[in-house]
Amino acid sequence: MKKIFTYLLICFCLTKVVAQQFPQYTQFIFNKIGYNPAASGTSINAPYELILGARTQWFGFTNNPKSAFVSFNYNFIPARSISKWHNAGIYVDQDQAGNFVHNDIWLSYTFHLLLAKKTIMSFGLFAGIKQFRLTKNNLDKNDPAVSNSSASVLAYPDLVPGIRLTNKKFFMDVCFQQVSIFKQSGIGGTIGSPSRLLPHYNFSAGQKIKINDFDKLMVAINLHSSIVSLPSAEITVINYYNKRFAVGASVRSKNFVCAIVQFRMLKNLNIGLAYDLSTNKVFRASPNTGEIMVSFSPLFGGEMTEKVTKLNVADCTF
């Protein structure tokens, strides 16, 4: 039985090498910037956002996947205009699966344009450097694919363009990954053989439904895949209560069912927790996955806690 699960983990890790993509998080609405640079700074009334998070998949599994990130962004608003503004920031993440690790460091720029009352079109770009690492300690060093691989490679430029449409009740965005890096090669050599990386897309959309003066329901979907594969789908439903507490659930393809709890502490401190239960064959070995996110921001669940100005775009805060 242990050999079966070890085989499954190896297959997962090899898939990560062939089809490298962004780390995947259950709370993709909370970490919307990590999924699309065009989502950075969509609220004109939120001057900044500092967000960090971590995810550990399959607790107790040897060499189990782990991810972590931290991001910061700031809005630059012209003194005499609210029809357009700029946002700049930084996003750093790490994704580990078995012997393979990749690290990203991106600078971000986003341009926001007010198309109509409470409707914003945003164009964003991540630009940075990517590091690929391979730990060879428990691999067969007589294997040419292992012996000929470098232990660490730096690849650049890593460009991620994105576009997003936002209004008070709806958002939709898409970004494209690995459009400038196609192999795990660069400064330091090459990892893998032939280590090909396919371009990926990441699509998200959501609808906010008002239940009453205190409850608002968010229904959102995320699709992501390489350009030649069928997408992996995730559907999330979250109820936000009084802009202070949220509870929700999510289903990711045939692999996970998830529970989400988010709450606001102090003035600008927000915390999100997620628990994923594996529904595939891994359920028998180690079905538990945990995730935590923390943000320092006037936004909670994509909404302002209060309207700090009288601007028409005050509610455009997904």
C-alpha positions in Angstrom: 0.0 0.0 0.0 2.8 2.4 0.8 4.3 1.8 -2.6 1.1 2.7 -4.3 0.9 6.0 -2.4 4.6 6.7 -3.0 4.0 6.1 -6.7 1.0 8.6 -6.7 3.2 11.2 -5.1 6.0 10.7 -7.6 3.4 11.1 -10.4 2.1 14.3 -8.8 5.7 15.7 -8.6 6.5 14.8 -12.2 3.3 16.5 -13.3 4.4 19.6 -11.5 7.7 19.5 -13.4 6.1 19.1 -16.9 3.2 21.5 -16.3 4.6 24.0 -13.8 2.0 26.6 -12.7 1.2 28.9 -9.9 0.5 27.3 -6.5 -3.2 26.6 -6.0 -5.1 27.9 -3.0 -8.6 27.2 -1.8 -9.2 30.9 -0.9 -8.5 32.2 -4.4 -10.8 35.2 -3.7 -8.8 36.2 -0.7 -5.5 35.8 -2.6 -6.9 37.2 -5.9 -3.7 39.1 -6.6 -1.7 35.9 -6.6 -4.0 34.5 -9.3 -4.0 37.7 -11.5 -1.9 40.8 -11.3 -4.8 42.8 -12.8 -6.7 42.2 -9.4 -4.2 44.4 -7.5 -5.7 47.7 -6.3 -9.2 47.4 -7.8 -10.5 49.3 -4.8 -9.7 53.0 -5.1 -10.5 53.5 -1.4 -8.0 50.9 -0.2 -4.6 52.5 -0.4 -2.6 49.4 0.3 -2.9 45.6 0.9 -0.4 43.3 2.7 -1.3 39.7 2.3 0.5 36.5 3.3 -0.5 32.9 3.4 0.6 29.2 3.6 -0.8 25.9 2.6 0.3 22.3 3.6 -1.3 19.5 1.6 -1.7 15.9 2.9 -0.5 16.3 6.5 1.8 13.4 7.5 2.7 12.5 3.9 6.5 12.4 3.3 7.6 15.2 1.0 4.1 16.5 0.8 3.3 19.6 -1.3 3.7 23.0 0.5 3.1 26.5 -0.6 3.6 30.0 0.8 3.4 33.6 -0.4 3.6 37.2 0.7 2.5 40.3 -1.3 2.2 44.0 -0.9 0.6 46.6 -3.2 -0.1 50.3 -3.1 -2.5 52.5 -5.1 -1.3 55.7 -6.8 -4.4 57.9 -7.4 -4.2 61.2 -9.4 -5.1 64.2 -7.3 -7.7 65.5 -9.7 -9.1 62.3 -11.3 -10.9 59.2 -10.2 -11.4 57.8 -13.7 -8.0 56.1 -13.7 -5.3 55.1 -11.3 -2.2 53.0 -11.0 -1.1 50.3 -8.6 2.4 48.9 -8.0 3.5 46.0 -5.7 5.6 42.9 -5.1 4.6 39.2 -4.9 6.9 36.4 -3.6 5.9 32.8 -3.4 7.3 29.3 -3.0 5.9 26.0 -4.1 7.4 22.7 -3.1 6.3 19.2 -4.3 8.6 16.3 -3.3 12.1 17.0 -4.5 11.0 19.9 -6.7 10.8 23.6 -5.5 10.2 26.7 -7.4 10.4 30.3 -6.1 8.9 33.4 -7.8 9.8 37.0 -7.2 7.6 39.4 -9.2 7.1 43.2 -9.3 3.6 44.1 -10.4 2.0 47.0 -12.2 -1.7 47.5 -12.7 -3.6 50.2 -14.6 -7.3 50.7 -13.7 -9.7 52.5 -15.9 -13.3 53.5 -14.9 -15.4 52.5 -17.9 -18.8 53.4 -16.5 -20.4 54.0 -13.1 -19.0 51.4 -10.8 -17.4 49.3 -13.6 -13.6 49.1 -13.8 -11.3 47.6 -16.5 -7.9 46.6 -15.2 -4.7 45.6 -17.0 -1.9 44.0 -14.9 1.5 42.5 -15.3 3.9 40.5 -13.2 7.5 40.8 -14.2 10.3 39.0 -12.3 12.5 36.0 -11.9 11.9 32.3 -11.2 14.1 29.8 -9.4 13.8 26.1 -10.0 15.5 23.8 -7.4 15.9 20.0 -7.3 16.9 18.0 -4.2 18.8 14.9 -5.3 19.5 13.3 -1.9 16.9 10.6 -2.2 17.1 10.2 -6.0 19.1 7.7 -8.0 22.2 9.6 -9.0 23.1 6.9 -11.6 20.0 8.0 -13.6 21.2 10.3 -16.4 18.1 12.5 -16.0 19.2 13.1 -12.3 23.0 13.3 -12.8 22.7 15.7 -15.7 20.3 18.0 -14.0 21.4 21.1 -12.2 20.4 21.6 -8.5 19.3 25.2 -9.0 18.4 27.3 -12.0 17.4 31.0 -12.3 15.1 31.8 -15.3 14.1 35.3 -16.5 12.2 37.4 -17.5 9.1 35.8 -16.1 6.1 37.7 -17.4 2.5 37.2 -16.4 -0.1 39.4 -18.1 -3.7 39.7 -16.9 -6.9 41.5 -17.5 -9.9 42.0 -15.2 -13.4 43.4 -15.3 -14.9 44.5 -12.0 -18.1 46.1 -10.8 -20.2 46.2 -7.6 -21.7 42.7 -8.0 -19.5 40.9 -10.5 -15.9 40.2 -11.5 -14.2 38.3 -14.3 -10.6 38.0 -15.1 -8.0 35.9 -17.0 -4.2 35.8 -16.9 -1.6 33.8 -18.8 1.4 32.1 -17.2 4.7 30.8 -18.6 4.5 33.0 -21.7 8.2 33.9 -21.6 9.8 30.9 -19.9 9.3 27.5 -21.7 12.0 25.3 -20.0 13.5 24.8 -16.6 16.8 26.3 -17.8 18.7 29.5 -17.4 21.5 30.7 -15.1 22.9 27.5 -13.6 22.0 25.0 -16.3 18.9 22.9 -16.8 16.7 20.8 -14.6 15.0 17.7 -16.1 15.0 16.3 -19.6 13.7 18.0 -21.7 12.0 20.1 -18.9 9.4 21.7 -21.2 7.0 24.1 -19.7 3.7 24.8 -21.4 1.8 28.1 -21.3 -1.1 28.1 -18.8 -4.2 30.2 -18.4 -6.0 31.1 -15.1 -9.7 32.2 -15.3 -11.8 33.4 -12.5 -15.4 34.8 -12.2 -17.7 35.6 -9.4 -21.2 37.0 -8.6 -22.2 38.7 -5.4 -25.8 38.2 -4.3 -27.4 40.3 -1.6 -29.5 38.2 0.8 -30.4 41.0 3.3 -28.7 44.0 4.9 -26.3 41.8 6.7 -25.7 38.8 4.5 -24.1 38.7 1.0 -23.4 35.5 -0.8 -20.4 35.1 -3.2 -20.4 32.4 -5.8 -17.1 32.1 -7.7 -15.4 29.7 -10.1 -11.8 29.3 -11.0 -10.5 27.4 -14.1 -6.8 26.8 -14.8 -4.9 24.5 -17.1 -2.3 24.4 -19.8 -3.4 25.5 -23.2 -3.6 21.9 -24.5 -5.3 20.3 -21.5 -8.8 20.2 -20.0 -9.1 22.7 -17.1 -9.2 21.9 -13.4 -12.3 23.6 -12.0 -13.1 24.9 -8.5 -16.4 26.3 -7.4 -16.6 28.3 -4.2 -19.7 29.6 -2.3 -19.1 32.0 0.7 -21.6 33.9 2.8 -20.2 37.2 4.2 -22.0 38.4 7.4 -21.9 42.0 8.4 -18.5 42.5 6.8 -17.0 40.8 9.9 -17.4 37.0 9.4 -17.6 34.6 6.5 -18.2 30.9 6.1 -18.2 28.9 2.9 -17.5 25.7 1.0 -15.6 24.7 -2.1 -15.3 21.8 -4.5 -12.2 21.3 -6.6 -12.8 18.9 -9.5 -12.9 15.3 -8.1 -10.1 15.8 -5.7 -11.1 18.0 -2.8 -14.1 19.2 -0.8 -13.3 22.3 1.3 -14.5 24.4 4.2 -13.6 28.1 4.6 -13.9 30.4 7.6 -12.8 34.1 7.5 -13.1 36.8 10.1 -11.9 40.3 10.8 -9.9 41.2 13.9 -9.0 44.7 15.0 -9.4 47.4 12.3 -7.5 46.1 9.3 -6.5 42.6 10.3 -8.3 39.8 8.4 -7.7 36.0 8.8 -8.8 33.2 6.5 -8.7 29.5 7.3 -9.5 26.6 4.9 -9.6 22.8 5.4 -9.5 20.5 2.4 -10.5 16.8 2.5 -9.2 14.6 -0.3 -11.9 12.7 -2.2 -9.5 10.7 -4.4 -7.2 7.7 -3.6 -5.0 9.8 -1.3 -8.0 9.8 1.2 -6.8 6.4 2.5 -3.4 7.6 3.4 -3.5 11.3 4.3 -6.6 13.2 3.4 -6.1 16.4 5.3 -4.9 19.7 3.9 -4.8 23.0 5.8 -4.4 26.7 4.6 -4.2 30.0 6.4 -4.1 33.6 5.0 -3.7 36.9 6.8 -4.2 40.4 5.3 -3.6 43.9 6.6 -6.1 45.9 4.6 -9.4 47.8 4.9 -10.9 45.2 2.6 -12.7 42.1 3.9 -14.1 39.5 1.6 -13.8 41.9 -1.3 -15.7 44.7 0.4 -14.8 47.9 2.2 -15.7 47.8 5.9 -17.0 51.3 5.4 -17.2 54.0 2.7 -14.4 56.3 3.4 -15.2 58.7 0.6 -18.2 59.6 -1.6 -16.7 58.3 -4.8 -19.0 56.5 -7.1 -16.5 53.6 -7.3 -16.5 53.1 -3.6 -18.1 49.7 -3.8 -15.9 48.3 -6.7 -13.9 46.3 -4.2 -13.7 42.7 -5.4 
